[in-house]
Structure formats: C-alpha cells, structure tokens
Amino acid sequence: MSNSTRPHAGPRTTTSVLVSGAGIAGTALAYWLNRYGFHVTVVERAPSLRGGGQAVDIRGTALTVVERMGLLEEVRARRTGLLGMSVVGADGREVCRTTEWTASGGPIGGPDVEILRDELAELIAGAEKGDGGPGTAGPGVEYRFDDAIETLVQHPAGVDVRFRGGTERSFDLVVGADGLHSNTRRLVFGPEADYLHPIGTYLAGWSAPNHLGLDRWEIAHRDADDPNWFCMAMTVRDNSELRVFVGFHTDEPMDDVLPRDPARQRALVAERSAHARWELPRLLRAMGEPDAAFHYDVVAQIRMERWSEDRVVLLGDAGYCCSPATGQGTSVALTAAYVLAGELRAADGDHRAAFPAYERRLRDHVAANQAILELTGDRRARADMITNLGQADPRMEAVFQAALAFDLPDY
Ligand SMILES: Cc1cc2nc3c(=O)[nH]c(=O)nc-3n(C[C@H](O)[C@H](O)[C@H](O)COP(=O)(O)OP(=O)(O)OC[C@H]3O[C@@H](n4cnc5c(N)ncnc54)[C@H](O)[C@@H]3O)c2cc1C
C-alpha cells in the first residue's frame, strides 16, 4: 500500500524526543516522529550530515517503508545504476565479468535499490522539514550539529541532558541512533566491549576521481598472494567519482587504531595494502586527499539483551548492528525507525508501552538479519562472497529471505 499521502496528522503530542545521531536510523526516526507531531531534536557529532561511505542497499520491507515516506521515486532515481562488475587479478588483468550482478548491490534489474549512504541520509533529512507535506503534524526537526550528549540523567519526569557545547536541556525521551560506537549506549548500558562482536575484518572507504574511466561499473580486486585482503571500486555520481574500499582480515588486536584518528587509520590501510599492485598506488594516493571522505571501521555486530532502559532506547547500529558483511544494516535501520515511531505514536508517547512493543516486534527480524553473518561462513568465504560473480549464490538467497521476513504494521 502506498501511504505517502495518507493523513497521519493527529493532535500534536507534547512529547519531546532527543535523537543522538543523524545517520540513516536517526534521520528516518526524526522524519516519522515529526510527521506524527512529536517535538524532535537531533544532535549530530559531525558538523553536517556525514558524507562518505559506500553504497548501501534498500530491500524487502525497507522499500515499503521508503514508499510510505513518499521517497521511493527519488530513491530509485538516485540508485547507483551499475551495469555490472569485473574481477581483476594482481596483474590488473580481468579474470571475469558479469552484467547480471554486482558484489555491492546484488542482482541487476531487480527491485532492490543500491544508493550512496550519504545521499540517502540527505534525502530523508530533506523530507522531514516541517513544511506541511501531506499529513505532517510536526513543527519540523531541530538539528544540533557539531555537538553530542555529554551526560544524561533519567528521572521520573524526563531526561536531563548536558551537551558537549555546554547547553543543558530536558527531554521526555532519548533515542541513541549514534551507530556502532554509540555514545548513548556507553552512557546508559556500559562499555562498548560488553556488546561489540568483531569478526576480525576491517573496512576502509574513500572517494577518488574516476581515473579508471569506468562507466557505471564495479571492479573487485583480489590478490592471490593475500587472501585476507581485497579492494573494490565502483563508479558513482554519473561516473564522476569512484568509491573505493579496502578490506582486510587479521587476528592482531586493532583496537588502538579504532579511536578517531584518521591519520593513523590511513597509514594502517596503506601499510596493509603495500603489497598490492593493479591501481592501488593511485587509489591510495587519493585516500590521502583532504576531500576523500575517508571512513574506517571494524566489521562487527552489536548484540544486546535489551534495547531500552527506562526513557532511553537504542535504534539501528547502536542497538543491533548487523555489520556491513550482511548488507542489511540500512534496511533494518529504516524498518526499525518506522516501527519505533509507530509504537510511540500508538502509545501516545508513553515509552513504558512503546519501547517493549518496539522490541517485541523487531527482535526476530534483527536476529534473522544478524544470522546472515554466520551463513557467509569463514573469513575466506566472506571475502569470496564479496567478490562473487555467481548470481545464484545461495547465501544471497538467505539475505533476501531475512530482509522480506517482516510483517510491517500500519500505524
Ligand atoms: C561514514 C559512514 C560510512 C558508512 N559506510 C558504510 C558502507 O559503506 N556500507 C555499509 O554497509 N554500511 C556503512 N555504514 C554503516 C551504515 O550506515 C549503517 O549500518 C546503517 O545505515 C544503519 O545506520 P545507523 O543510522 O544506525 O548508523 P550510522 O549510519 O553509523 O549513523 C550514526 C550517526 O551517528 C553519529 N554519531 C556518532 N557518535 C555520535 C555522538 N556521540 N553524538 C552524536 N552523533 C554521533 C555519526 O556521525 C552518524 O551520523 C557507514 C556509516 C558511516 C557513519
């Protein structure tokens, strides 16, 4: 059912919600809460919506959510539109190619949408302006960029928040949508190490000029001498740009490189890729450019026994990151934002009813999507999957089944 024009506006609630993080989960939740008439503030650590990252996939239930947001057409118009992919070996020679499949986006020509992560966040944030789109009850979303929650104290009437910038304010509810390394989770539920399950893989992504002259194409590069390393490059934005990512597996503890120190992260990626030939020297030079939108992180899942504590609740990667290895983080975040907002609306802002209902509805869906990681097998098999050219890969079938296995409620 296409619901973008369905009148959602009800009486405006007085409930105020602070959302930490303006990624996919945070912006999508803000969209829905604003549409339902909640007072929404989003605090984002970065100075603006964060650029960078690769393309992400929207499939299954999440496509219906996007349709209900009235964004399906725009999202489809911005799809990466890749025509196929090749695998090149260490000497740069093409080993094989297909026009039926890409490693990043799956089957070509299907209903799923592959879109740049940053473009999706921009689209959602643009849609949530309180300018009276059909059914919009909210006053618009207040964004506080370049800021973060420093402390939060819950009490029976609300949550008192002190921001890093010094401001102090009270909110009825706080949502932690601040990603894999969630600050909200740390403040309320304790240290990250209690919930983070790394798989020994690290991913770095950045943008580079399309000096390869590729036309809507993806290249996966493997080096037979180092099966624990791979590189991918794909064209984006009308072939004007490449998005590159390098992945490597290691058993060495890498935690000390994780804190936000891009210079050390870049040096590590360059070191790990030093053996590589093909176009790597040039791509690695591009990684060093200031506008390369460099992003580096561990591939990990977040597993928690509960997602809320009184007036604070976690959403998306913060509470149940599936990891990029499943390809499902964005779809799960979109569906979860819709459900959390819907349950809050159904309970008229009463978190005691809404938060358990949100968790009940989503637990199995999250578990099915997290389980995809197990299906992808060991490290080598995962890397093989990433550069797999077989469109009938049964592991991808599991992705689709998990993605579709959710009965989206109407709110
Ligand atoms: C830069 C970037 C690149 C990514 N690239 C890929 C990719 O290539 N492939 C893939 O599958 N997934 C990628 N992801 C993860 C993917 O976006 C998520 O798995 C998925 O979309 C769920 O989104 P989320 O909103 O829960 O988390 P995220 O998209 O990670 O968003 C979290 C947001 O919270 C903000 N934040 C973090 N800490 C704080 C804080 N203390 N206070 C306030 N705000 C904070 C972050 O800046 C970010 O905007 C990337 C994430 C980021 C941030």
The ligand as a MOL file (V3000), in Angstrom:
LIG
                    3D

  0  0  0     0  0            999 V3000
M  V30 BEGIN CTAB
M  V30 COUNTS 53 58 0 0 0
M  V30 BEGIN ATOM
M  V30 1 C 30.5740 7.4930 7.4150 0
M  V30 2 C 29.8790 6.1560 7.3910 0
M  V30 3 C 30.0870 5.2960 6.3360 0
M  V30 4 C 29.4390 4.0450 6.2830 0
M  V30 5 N 29.6680 3.2460 5.2160 0
M  V30 6 C 29.0080 2.0610 5.1110 0
M  V30 7 C 29.1750 1.2120 3.9860 0
M  V30 8 O 29.9310 1.5260 3.0890 0
M  V30 9 N 28.4890 0.0280 3.9260 0
M  V30 10 C 27.6320 -0.3330 4.9200 0
M  V30 11 O 27.0090 -1.4000 4.8360 0
M  V30 12 N 27.4590 0.4430 5.9990 0
M  V30 13 C 28.1170 1.6250 6.1150 0
M  V30 14 N 27.9370 2.4210 7.2250 0
M  V30 15 C 27.0060 1.9410 8.2580 0
M  V30 16 C 25.5750 2.1150 7.8010 0
M  V30 17 O 25.3210 3.4750 7.5310 0
M  V30 18 C 24.6760 1.6060 8.9010 0
M  V30 19 O 24.9370 0.2360 9.1320 0
M  V30 20 C 23.1910 1.6840 8.6280 0
M  V30 21 O 22.8400 2.6350 7.6930 0
M  V30 22 C 22.4450 1.9340 9.9430 0
M  V30 23 O 22.6300 3.2870 10.2450 0
M  V30 24 P 22.6650 3.9660 11.6690 0
M  V30 25 O 21.9760 5.2710 11.4670 0
M  V30 26 O 22.2140 3.0620 12.7210 0
M  V30 27 O 24.2180 4.2300 11.9300 0
M  V30 28 P 25.2120 5.2130 11.1690 0
M  V30 29 O 24.8680 5.2960 9.7400 0
M  V30 30 O 26.5630 4.7910 11.5430 0
M  V30 31 O 24.8970 6.6620 11.7900 0
M  V30 32 C 25.2810 7.0460 13.0790 0
M  V30 33 C 25.3610 8.5650 13.1380 0
M  V30 34 O 25.6160 8.9470 14.4910 0
M  V30 35 C 26.6210 9.9240 14.5140 0
M  V30 36 N 27.2900 9.8710 15.8110 0
M  V30 37 C 28.2360 9.0090 16.2360 0
M  V30 38 N 28.5790 9.2780 17.5050 0
M  V30 39 C 27.8260 10.3320 17.8930 0
M  V30 40 C 27.7090 11.0520 19.1030 0
M  V30 41 N 28.4590 10.7650 20.1670 0
M  V30 42 N 26.8250 12.0770 19.1600 0
M  V30 43 C 26.0610 12.3950 18.0830 0
M  V30 44 N 26.1420 11.7480 16.9030 0
M  V30 45 C 27.0100 10.7160 16.8150 0
M  V30 46 C 27.5170 9.5660 13.3390 0
M  V30 47 O 28.3020 10.6720 12.9170 0
M  V30 48 C 26.4760 9.1570 12.2970 0
M  V30 49 O 25.9860 10.2650 11.5930 0
M  V30 50 C 28.5850 3.6520 7.3430 0
M  V30 51 C 28.3740 4.5100 8.4160 0
M  V30 52 C 29.0200 5.7510 8.4730 0
M  V30 53 C 28.7940 6.6660 9.6530 0
M  V30 END ATOM
M  V30 BEGIN BOND
M  V30 1 1 1 2
M  V30 2 1 2 3
M  V30 3 2 2 52
M  V30 4 2 3 4
M  V30 5 1 4 5
M  V30 6 1 4 50
M  V30 7 2 5 6
M  V30 8 1 6 7
M  V30 9 1 6 13
M  V30 10 2 7 8
M  V30 11 1 7 9
M  V30 12 1 9 10
M  V30 13 2 10 11
M  V30 14 1 10 12
M  V30 15 2 12 13
M  V30 16 1 13 14
M  V30 17 1 14 15
M  V30 18 1 14 50
M  V30 19 1 15 16
M  V30 20 1 16 17
M  V30 21 1 16 18
M  V30 22 1 18 19
M  V30 23 1 18 20
M  V30 24 1 20 21
M  V30 25 1 20 22
M  V30 26 1 22 23
M  V30 27 1 23 24
M  V30 28 2 24 25
M  V30 29 1 24 26
M  V30 30 1 24 27
M  V30 31 1 27 28
M  V30 32 2 28 29
M  V30 33 1 28 30
M  V30 34 1 28 31
M  V30 35 1 31 32
M  V30 36 1 32 33
M  V30 37 1 33 34
M  V30 38 1 33 48
M  V30 39 1 34 35
M  V30 40 1 35 36
M  V30 41 1 35 46
M  V30 42 1 36 37
M  V30 43 1 36 45
M  V30 44 2 37 38
M  V30 45 1 38 39
M  V30 46 1 39 40
M  V30 47 2 39 45
M  V30 48 1 40 41
M  V30 49 2 40 42
M  V30 50 1 42 43
M  V30 51 2 43 44
M  V30 52 1 44 45
M  V30 53 1 46 47
M  V30 54 1 46 48
M  V30 55 1 48 49
M  V30 56 2 50 51
M  V30 57 1 51 52
M  V30 58 1 52 53
M  V30 END BOND
M  V30 END CTAB
M  END
